[in-house]
């Protein structure tokens, strides 16, 4: 065969091989994209602790599944919006909210009274995330104080937030409303006002350890108010222990209250995805806690705070792991 003839056939053959190789690469990419499970995660607005938790959780899920599952974060204006979007969302939608709002949605009450939807009945629980914990921070070097020690103090509780409403309720509940002076200012100014001696105490509600308390405790002696078992029961709120050593100068455990927060999805998520998401969360929880201590406060007991029922995929994991869950959640 002549060199001319050989070259003539070689070029089409090369093009064919190249096309085949490209098809193989594209096919592999399509299979990879098909294998990857994408989950939308809606929690809070950017810059908040709960948005940061979403960033950390997304990375933990990516690492724990070797990239086979990805969480895409979406900003939110709050828990009510998160629940409301159940009406329109399809597929793998995960959102965070206090369980009380799920109870309200299921019953068509509160913020959902005017916008009821049968889709709310499809909400299913997955796992707990760090709770919103009450902190009564006082300029004092005792470490731990009793609620009664707030008498005569000038206290900043803020306005409009869960923490402000809860603090106001506690002052009324324990007959302290007329025995303290409440500062008229936003809670964000609390740490600086305490350092400058403008107030004696401030109240903040966040997952612990919360940055504004860390900062304050690192720059001046502070104490936290610890409630008695009877006082916690009287509030009707969930009991929360802030372990000693969480903040500088506070070596004893602090008993306080919290508002549980749960990661939910809907029946639109298939069982395998819910199983993998729940399993990976618990398996990566300790690693997350090493980087961000607020994950360390999560225990299996907190599963009992779920409103409604758990997703069947999550139940499968809990049963497989030997984690006890209330029958009512199945």
Steps between C-alpha positions, in 0.01 A plus 500: 500500500635847415583760764222717347239227546609426859475868598159529336356227721693601812336844530137374511609229743662759729188715486288197586721408796496859625122517472470172686731625776302822535175306514645281772604805706164667453323178586705461818423860592129442444510189718688694770247783491219248510654325802542826696206575730422869540322634806375855558563618858312807625581631844567869570640823360870529414720615785301323771616205709242275337616586150855416609371168632356437154842564346659254744230240449532523121874432524444211742247338266732544203789341685291226655354390166818550293323769302204279405262732687517881496307754705423830329440776756224754453456811710180533699314776680404265781340177610146594399615555141683165509180318592285701258717396206397138553188594302701557182818294540550164334764231546791530742407806702648522852420786735556590864238619746395473863259204530227725637458658157452157342230429758334829402523418129351153551213650700451802270554740786711807580685637195348221287135569588448712188714280273419138564618226265470121485873501413580576864386146584796374295761654733735241652784535753865403445729606787554776760738790453635734774221650707437870565627522857420772756803681646464747790843667498592704809803717578619297798789270588302231685474282189144382564215701652141430599206665326427697817841666470359706212303715747603864481693448175483711184434239229498516120266244343456653153171501318303291251717189509430161656756577772336834583152349519622212713699726735198726548286195574746372759519837677121499531481131590747529786379839632810686390342747256467770767834418660727561199550789260469399136723692260343639182751391236566236238656176625796542264632778725492275808868393518636854452248647744600240760871570452440876529300461820180637345308186598546219753381213284368404160296208368576327174360189335710297262665164464792466736778591514365824363757748360379809690529320836843357408622848414358655817633227731845531344520872576344525848374283790146381433259254654201313360168449675423134573137402559377241746321188382172640635550832317573324173187291541300815575611661172367204301807527275750229411782446750849579372836459674790723401803295609753656732800635314296609200579864585802655671459522876190279518617158616170358630214369286228756433139376493281705272229464236498478124284492192568176308571527127452207262602427142188394309420382151183369332373174358632630166843377609556130432589263784859436387581872489348562844689198636836615359450859613408397856774237524768736373391776736541283808821337379658840434361677808809448715731626224279807460510558878879501497494793259187674635406413861129578457456158333625336820180579687288275280392169651276214388245606765428812294336286231202488734443873435391431141143612427289277276682184389845403374572422137501120443858525372607666826313234700690231309830653606399541866382140518816377327721701740308383807389854587174502694228724361148558634236280338295812424769616258490191281 
